[in-house]
Amino acid sequence: MAIKVYKPTTPARRETSVLVNKSLSKKRPEKSLLMKRKQNSGRNAQGKITVRHKGGGAKRFIRIIDFKRNKFDVVGKVEAIEYDPNRNANLALVVYIDGERRYILAPEGLKVGDKVISSQNRLSVKPGYNMPLKHIPTGTEIHNVELTPGKGGQMARSAGNFLTLMALADGKAQLKMPSGEFRLVLDNCMATIGTPSNSEYRNVRFGKAGRKRHMGIRPSVRGKVMNPVDHPHGGGEGHNPIGMKHPKTYTGKPAYGVKTRKRTKQSNSLIIKRRPSRTKRK
């Protein structure tokens, strides 16, 4: 996989880059694993915009992905590595020996023809193999990790994202999150070996606003260039600062750095160490 940088033939092409992945299969998506994607453009049932900056974009189908990996002890063969327009990681189309086909998240290093398996028992540590955390050696990079046994993978599912298994004790597994946070998870939760593919995605430069519109992302306007009726930061003559001690959202709530997590959240006791703050990370 490589990043191709376009020549500046036009202003929009200057510094624009795309991913070139020759390992992707050129076949059509598996028809039985597709479903229609309903567009609501960030509006609720009343037609009011509840999520801003959404709308438009290219039409696309949703790929039905097997996050649970609950087909145990049945060997599957990777039939294709496919692009998914709904996420930044690639997918692997797996055909099992009984003929069933499923999409899974393709980890780095998985190729067409490779075999994958999911089991409740101990397996060898190979990309794409799925097993409980208690059977995985410490220090292993994992993804698609469950928070609740049987619910399906919820953590580390985007391109290049992974968790590190730090320790196993007292029926729990200690995981290091990409943010630097350390948290506990039950050791019978399932996890997949490896790192989700397409890690170079973070280095792509979109180059022009049109590529964001194709993704269904509408323009974001700064509050300070609005009128006072539209945003708390609005008003004033010329290039003025926001004019208040702390920034606010367009509804008047404090923004940037305000804690939104509930103090009484049930999973607070499972978090051993919080992620470092933004100021410390700088």
SEPA-812044 format. One record per residue (C-alpha): x, z, y; residue number from 1. Coordinates in steps of 0.05 Angstrom, whole numbers, plus 32768, in hexadecimal, padded with zeros to 4 digits. Each point is the difference from the previous one (the first is absolute). Last residue first. Layout:
N
<px->X | pz->Z | py->Y | num->NUM> $
...
***
This chain:
282
<px->801F | pz->81DF | py->8174 | num->282> $
<px->7FE5 | pz->801E | py->7FC0 | num->281> $
<px->7FFF | pz->8045 | py->8021 | num->280> $
<px->7FD4 | pz->7FE8 | py->8039 | num->279> $
<px->7FD1 | pz->7FDD | py->7FD0 | num->278> $
<px->7FF4 | pz->803E | py->7FD7 | num->277> $
<px->801F | pz->8009 | py->7FBB | num->276> $
<px->7FD0 | pz->7FFB | py->7FC5 | num->275> $
<px->7FE4 | pz->8042 | py->7FE9 | num->274> $
<px->801F | pz->8027 | py->7FC7 | num->273> $
<px->7FDE | pz->801E | py->7FC4 | num->272> $
<px->7FBD | pz->7FDD | py->8006 | num->271> $
<px->7FD4 | pz->8016 | py->7FC5 | num->270> $
<px->7FE3 | pz->803C | py->8026 | num->269> $
<px->7FE6 | pz->7FD3 | py->8036 | num->268> $
<px->7FD8 | pz->7FD8 | py->7FCB | num->267> $
<px->7FBF | pz->8025 | py->800D | num->266> $
<px->7FFE | pz->7FF1 | py->804B | num->265> $
<px->7FF3 | pz->8040 | py->8027 | num->264> $
<px->802D | pz->7FEE | py->803B | num->263> $
<px->7FDF | pz->7FBC | py->8005 | num->262> $
<px->8030 | pz->7FC7 | py->8010 | num->261> $
<px->7FF8 | pz->7FE1 | py->8045 | num->260> $
<px->8040 | pz->801A | py->8020 | num->259> $
<px->800A | pz->7FE1 | py->8045 | num->258> $
<px->8042 | pz->7FDA | py->8006 | num->257> $
<px->7FE4 | pz->7FC2 | py->8023 | num->256> $
<px->7FB9 | pz->8006 | py->801B | num->255> $
<px->7FD3 | pz->8035 | py->8020 | num->254> $
<px->7FB6 | pz->7FEC | py->8000 | num->253> $
<px->7FE3 | pz->7FDC | py->803C | num->252> $
<px->7FD8 | pz->7FCA | py->7FDC | num->251> $
<px->8034 | pz->7FCB | py->8012 | num->250> $
<px->8035 | pz->802C | py->7FE0 | num->249> $
<px->8028 | pz->8030 | py->802A | num->248> $
<px->8048 | pz->8008 | py->8017 | num->247> $
<px->8019 | pz->8044 | py->8017 | num->246> $
<px->8011 | pz->801A | py->8045 | num->245> $
<px->7FD7 | pz->7FCD | py->8026 | num->244> $
<px->800D | pz->7FC7 | py->8030 | num->243> $
<px->8005 | pz->7FC8 | py->7FCD | num->242> $
<px->803C | pz->7FE3 | py->8025 | num->241> $
<px->7FF3 | pz->7FCB | py->8035 | num->240> $
<px->8013 | pz->7FB6 | py->8001 | num->239> $
<px->7FD5 | pz->7FE6 | py->8039 | num->238> $
<px->7FC7 | pz->8026 | py->8021 | num->237> $
<px->7FDC | pz->8036 | py->7FDA | num->236> $
<px->7FCC | pz->7FFF | py->7FC9 | num->235> $
<px->8001 | pz->800A | py->7FB5 | num->234> $
<px->8020 | pz->8037 | py->7FD6 | num->233> $
<px->7FBD | pz->8022 | py->7FF1 | num->232> $
<px->7FE6 | pz->7FBC | py->7FE7 | num->231> $
<px->7FC5 | pz->7FD0 | py->800D | num->230> $
<px->7FE1 | pz->801E | py->803F | num->229> $
<px->8045 | pz->800D | py->801D | num->228> $
<px->8010 | pz->7FB6 | py->7FFE | num->227> $
<px->8030 | pz->7FE5 | py->7FCC | num->226> $
<px->804B | pz->7FF2 | py->8007 | num->225> $
<px->8013 | pz->8048 | py->7FEF | num->224> $
<px->7FD7 | pz->7FFD | py->7FBF | num->223> $
<px->802C | pz->7FCB | py->7FE1 | num->222> $
<px->7FDB | pz->7FC6 | py->7FDF | num->221> $
<px->8004 | pz->7FF5 | py->7FB5 | num->220> $
<px->7FF1 | pz->7FB9 | py->7FEA | num->219> $
<px->7FD7 | pz->7FF3 | py->7FC0 | num->218> $
<px->801C | pz->8009 | py->7FB9 | num->217> $
<px->7FDD | pz->7FD6 | py->7FCB | num->216> $
<px->8040 | pz->7FE9 | py->7FDE | num->215> $
<px->7FF8 | pz->7FBA | py->801E | num->214> $
<px->7FFC | pz->8023 | py->8044 | num->213> $
<px->8044 | pz->8021 | py->7FF3 | num->212> $
<px->801E | pz->7FBB | py->7FF2 | num->211> $
<px->7FE1 | pz->7FE7 | py->8041 | num->210> $
<px->8022 | pz->8035 | py->802A | num->209> $
<px->8044 | pz->7FDF | py->7FF7 | num->208> $
<px->8044 | pz->800F | py->7FE1 | num->207> $
<px->7FE9 | pz->8024 | py->7FC1 | num->206> $
<px->8045 | pz->801D | py->7FF5 | num->205> $
<px->800C | pz->8011 | py->7FB7 | num->204> $
<px->8030 | pz->803A | py->7FF2 | num->203> $
<px->7FCB | pz->802F | py->7FE3 | num->202> $
<px->7FEE | pz->7FCC | py->7FCB | num->201> $
<px->8046 | pz->8003 | py->7FE2 | num->200> $
<px->7FE5 | pz->8034 | py->7FCE | num->199> $
<px->7FD7 | pz->7FCA | py->7FDD | num->198> $
<px->7FF9 | pz->8027 | py->7FBF | num->197> $
<px->7FE6 | pz->8046 | py->7FF4 | num->196> $
<px->8038 | pz->8030 | py->7FEA | num->195> $
<px->800B | pz->8014 | py->7FB8 | num->194> $
<px->7FDE | pz->8028 | py->7FC9 | num->193> $
<px->7FB4 | pz->8009 | py->8004 | num->192> $
<px->7FE0 | pz->8044 | py->8006 | num->191> $
<px->7FC9 | pz->8026 | py->7FDB | num->190> $
<px->7FEB | pz->8047 | py->8010 | num->189> $
<px->800E | pz->8031 | py->7FC7 | num->188> $
<px->8035 | pz->8024 | py->8029 | num->187> $
<px->7FCE | pz->8018 | py->8033 | num->186> $
<px->8019 | pz->7FEF | py->8046 | num->185> $
<px->802B | pz->8028 | py->8030 | num->184> $
<px->8019 | pz->7FEA | py->8044 | num->183> $
<px->8040 | pz->7FF3 | py->8026 | num->182> $
<px->7FFC | pz->7FDA | py->8042 | num->181> $
<px->8038 | pz->7FD2 | py->8015 | num->180> $
<px->7FD1 | pz->7FC9 | py->8017 | num->179> $
<px->800D | pz->7FD7 | py->7FC1 | num->178> $
<px->7FE6 | pz->803B | py->7FD7 | num->177> $
<px->802C | pz->802C | py->7FD4 | num->176> $
<px->7FD9 | pz->8016 | py->7FC3 | num->175> $
<px->8000 | pz->8043 | py->7FDC | num->174> $
<px->7FDB | pz->7FFD | py->7FBD | num->173> $
<px->7FD2 | pz->8037 | py->7FE8 | num->172> $
<px->7FF1 | pz->8021 | py->7FBD | num->171> $
<px->802C | pz->803C | py->800F | num->170> $
<px->803E | pz->7FD7 | py->8010 | num->169> $
<px->8017 | pz->7FB7 | py->8009 | num->168> $
<px->8031 | pz->7FEB | py->8036 | num->167> $
<px->8012 | pz->7FCB | py->8033 | num->166> $
<px->7FD7 | pz->7FC2 | py->7FED | num->165> $
<px->800E | pz->7FCF | py->8038 | num->164> $
<px->7FC7 | pz->7FDA | py->8020 | num->163> $
<px->8001 | pz->7FB6 | py->8011 | num->162> $
<px->7FEE | pz->7FCE | py->8036 | num->161> $
<px->8021 | pz->7FBC | py->8000 | num->160> $
<px->7FBD | pz->7FDB | py->8007 | num->159> $
<px->7FC4 | pz->802E | py->8002 | num->158> $
<px->7FE4 | pz->802A | py->7FC7 | num->157> $
<px->8025 | pz->8042 | py->8008 | num->156> $
<px->7FC6 | pz->8031 | py->7FF4 | num->155> $
<px->7FB9 | pz->7FF5 | py->7FE7 | num->154> $
<px->8007 | pz->7FEE | py->7FB7 | num->153> $
<px->7FC1 | pz->8008 | py->7FD6 | num->152> $
<px->7FCD | pz->8037 | py->7FFA | num->151> $
<px->8012 | pz->8014 | py->7FB9 | num->150> $
<px->802A | pz->803D | py->8014 | num->149> $
<px->7FF8 | pz->800F | py->804B | num->148> $
<px->8037 | pz->7FEE | py->8032 | num->147> $
<px->8015 | pz->7FC4 | py->7FD8 | num->146> $
<px->8041 | pz->7FDB | py->800D | num->145> $
<px->8003 | pz->7FB4 | py->800B | num->144> $
<px->804C | pz->8004 | py->800A | num->143> $
<px->803D | pz->801F | py->7FDF | num->142> $
<px->804B | pz->8007 | py->800D | num->141> $
<px->801F | pz->802C | py->7FCC | num->140> $
<px->8029 | pz->803E | py->8015 | num->139> $
<px->7FE1 | pz->802B | py->7FCA | num->138> $
<px->7FF2 | pz->7FDD | py->7FBD | num->137> $
<px->7FB8 | pz->7FEB | py->7FF4 | num->136> $
<px->7FD8 | pz->801F | py->7FC7 | num->135> $
<px->7FE0 | pz->8037 | py->802B | num->134> $
<px->7FEC | pz->7FCC | py->8033 | num->133> $
<px->7FCF | pz->7FE0 | py->7FD0 | num->132> $
<px->800D | pz->7FB7 | py->7FEB | num->131> $
<px->8001 | pz->7FB9 | py->801A | num->130> $
<px->8036 | pz->7FCB | py->7FF3 | num->129> $
<px->8004 | pz->7FCC | py->8038 | num->128> $
<px->804C | pz->8005 | py->800A | num->127> $
<px->8021 | pz->801F | py->7FC2 | num->126> $
<px->800D | pz->804A | py->7FEF | num->125> $
<px->7FF3 | pz->8003 | py->7FB5 | num->124> $
<px->7FBD | pz->801F | py->7FED | num->123> $
<px->7FE8 | pz->8047 | py->7FF4 | num->122> $
<px->7FB7 | pz->8007 | py->7FEC | num->121> $
<px->7FBF | pz->7FF7 | py->8028 | num->120> $
<px->800E | pz->7FB5 | py->7FFF | num->119> $
<px->8001 | pz->7FC2 | py->802B | num->118> $
<px->8027 | pz->7FC2 | py->7FEC | num->117> $
<px->8025 | pz->7FC6 | py->8020 | num->116> $
<px->8022 | pz->7FC3 | py->7FE3 | num->115> $
<px->8029 | pz->7FCD | py->8027 | num->114> $
<px->7FEE | pz->7FB6 | py->7FFA | num->113> $
<px->7FFA | pz->7FF4 | py->804B | num->112> $
<px->802F | pz->8030 | py->8024 | num->111> $
<px->8000 | pz->8049 | py->8015 | num->110> $
<px->803E | pz->8012 | py->8028 | num->109> $
<px->7FDC | pz->8022 | py->8039 | num->108> $
<px->7FBC | pz->801A | py->7FEB | num->107> $
<px->7FC2 | pz->7FD4 | py->7FFC | num->106> $
<px->7FC0 | pz->8026 | py->800E | num->105> $
<px->7FD1 | pz->7FF3 | py->7FC6 | num->104> $
<px->7FCC | pz->7FC9 | py->7FF4 | num->103> $
<px->7FDC | pz->8000 | py->7FBD | num->102> $
<px->7FF4 | pz->7FCD | py->7FC9 | num->101> $
<px->7FE0 | pz->800F | py->7FBC | num->100> $
<px->8016 | pz->7FD6 | py->7FC5 | num->99> $
<px->8008 | pz->8037 | py->7FCC | num->98> $
<px->804C | pz->7FFB | py->8006 | num->97> $
<px->7FFB | pz->800F | py->804A | num->96> $
<px->8007 | pz->7FCE | py->8038 | num->95> $
<px->801F | pz->801C | py->8040 | num->94> $
<px->7FFA | pz->7FDE | py->8043 | num->93> $
<px->8035 | pz->8020 | py->802D | num->92> $
<px->7FF0 | pz->800C | py->8049 | num->91> $
<px->802B | pz->7FFC | py->803E | num->90> $
<px->8005 | pz->8036 | py->8035 | num->89> $
<px->7FEA | pz->7FF5 | py->8049 | num->88> $
<px->7FB6 | pz->8009 | py->7FF3 | num->87> $
<px->7FBE | pz->7FD9 | py->8007 | num->86> $
<px->801D | pz->7FB9 | py->7FFD | num->85> $
<px->801B | pz->800D | py->7FBA | num->84> $
<px->8039 | pz->7FD3 | py->7FE8 | num->83> $
<px->8008 | pz->7FF8 | py->7FB5 | num->82> $
<px->8033 | pz->800F | py->7FC9 | num->81> $
<px->7FE6 | pz->7FDF | py->7FC0 | num->80> $
<px->7FF5 | pz->800A | py->7FB5 | num->79> $
<px->8021 | pz->8044 | py->7FFA | num->78> $
<px->7FF5 | pz->8015 | py->7FB7 | num->77> $
<px->7FD9 | pz->803E | py->7FED | num->76> $
<px->800B | pz->8031 | py->7FC7 | num->75> $
<px->7FC6 | pz->802D | py->7FEF | num->74> $
<px->8011 | pz->804A | py->7FFB | num->73> $
<px->7FCE | pz->8015 | py->8035 | num->72> $
<px->7FD2 | pz->7FD3 | py->8029 | num->71> $
<px->7FF5 | pz->8034 | py->8036 | num->70> $
<px->802E | pz->7FE1 | py->8035 | num->69> $
<px->7FD6 | pz->8023 | py->8035 | num->68> $
<px->8015 | pz->7FD3 | py->803A | num->67> $
<px->7FE7 | pz->7FC2 | py->7FDC | num->66> $
<px->7FF7 | pz->7FCF | py->8039 | num->65> $
<px->7FC1 | pz->7FD7 | py->800F | num->64> $
<px->8019 | pz->7FCB | py->8030 | num->63> $
<px->7FD5 | pz->7FFB | py->803F | num->62> $
<px->7FF3 | pz->7FB9 | py->8017 | num->61> $
<px->8016 | pz->7FE4 | py->8043 | num->60> $
<px->7FE4 | pz->7FE0 | py->803F | num->59> $
<px->8032 | pz->7FFC | py->8037 | num->58> $
<px->7FFA | pz->802F | py->803B | num->57> $
<px->7FC8 | pz->8013 | py->802E | num->56> $
<px->7FF6 | pz->8049 | py->8010 | num->55> $
<px->8022 | pz->8043 | py->8008 | num->54> $
<px->8020 | pz->801C | py->803F | num->53> $
<px->7FD2 | pz->803C | py->8005 | num->52> $
<px->7FE1 | pz->8028 | py->7FC8 | num->51> $
<px->7FBB | pz->801D | py->8010 | num->50> $
<px->7FE4 | pz->7FC2 | py->8022 | num->49> $
<px->7FB4 | pz->8006 | py->8000 | num->48> $
<px->7FD5 | pz->7FD2 | py->7FD6 | num->47> $
<px->7FD2 | pz->8038 | py->7FE9 | num->46> $
<px->801A | pz->7FFC | py->7FB9 | num->45> $
<px->8048 | pz->8009 | py->8019 | num->44> $
<px->802D | pz->7FCE | py->8021 | num->43> $
<px->804B | pz->7FF7 | py->7FF6 | num->42> $
<px->7FFB | pz->7FB5 | py->7FF7 | num->41> $
<px->7FCE | pz->8008 | py->7FC6 | num->40> $
<px->801E | pz->7FCD | py->7FD1 | num->39> $
<px->7FEA | pz->8001 | py->7FB7 | num->38> $
<px->8037 | pz->7FEE | py->7FCF | num->37> $
<px->7FE7 | pz->7FD9 | py->7FC4 | num->36> $
<px->801B | pz->8013 | py->7FBB | num->35> $
<px->8039 | pz->7FE6 | py->7FD6 | num->34> $
<px->8019 | pz->8018 | py->7FBC | num->33> $
<px->7FD8 | pz->7FCE | py->7FD5 | num->32> $
<px->801C | pz->7FC6 | py->8029 | num->31> $
<px->8049 | pz->8010 | py->7FF3 | num->30> $
<px->8023 | pz->7FE8 | py->803F | num->29> $
<px->8017 | pz->7FB6 | py->8001 | num->28> $
<px->8045 | pz->7FF1 | py->7FE4 | num->27> $
<px->803E | pz->7FF6 | py->802A | num->26> $
<px->8024 | pz->803D | py->7FE4 | num->25> $
<px->802B | pz->8028 | py->8030 | num->24> $
<px->804A | pz->8002 | py->7FEE | num->23> $
<px->8012 | pz->7FD1 | py->8039 | num->22> $
<px->7FF3 | pz->8035 | py->8034 | num->21> $
<px->800B | pz->7FE8 | py->8047 | num->20> $
<px->7FE9 | pz->8034 | py->8032 | num->19> $
<px->7FF3 | pz->7FE8 | py->8047 | num->18> $
<px->8023 | pz->8005 | py->8043 | num->17> $
<px->7FF0 | pz->7FF3 | py->8049 | num->16> $
<px->803B | pz->800D | py->8030 | num->15> $
<px->7FEA | pz->7FC4 | py->802B | num->14> $
<px->7FC7 | pz->7FDA | py->7FDD | num->13> $
<px->7FCC | pz->8013 | py->8035 | num->12> $
<px->802D | pz->7FE6 | py->8039 | num->11> $
<px->8006 | pz->7FBD | py->7FDB | num->10> $
<px->8038 | pz->7FE0 | py->7FD7 | num->9> $
<px->8022 | pz->8043 | py->7FFC | num->8> $
<px->801B | pz->7FF6 | py->7FB9 | num->7> $
<px->7FDB | pz->802A | py->7FCD | num->6> $
<px->801E | pz->803D | py->7FDE | num->5> $
<px->7FF8 | pz->8000 | py->7FB4 | num->4> $
<px->8002 | pz->8044 | py->7FDF | num->3> $
<px->8017 | pz->8002 | py->7FB8 | num->2> $
<px->7FE7 | pz->8012 | py->7FBB | num->1> $
***
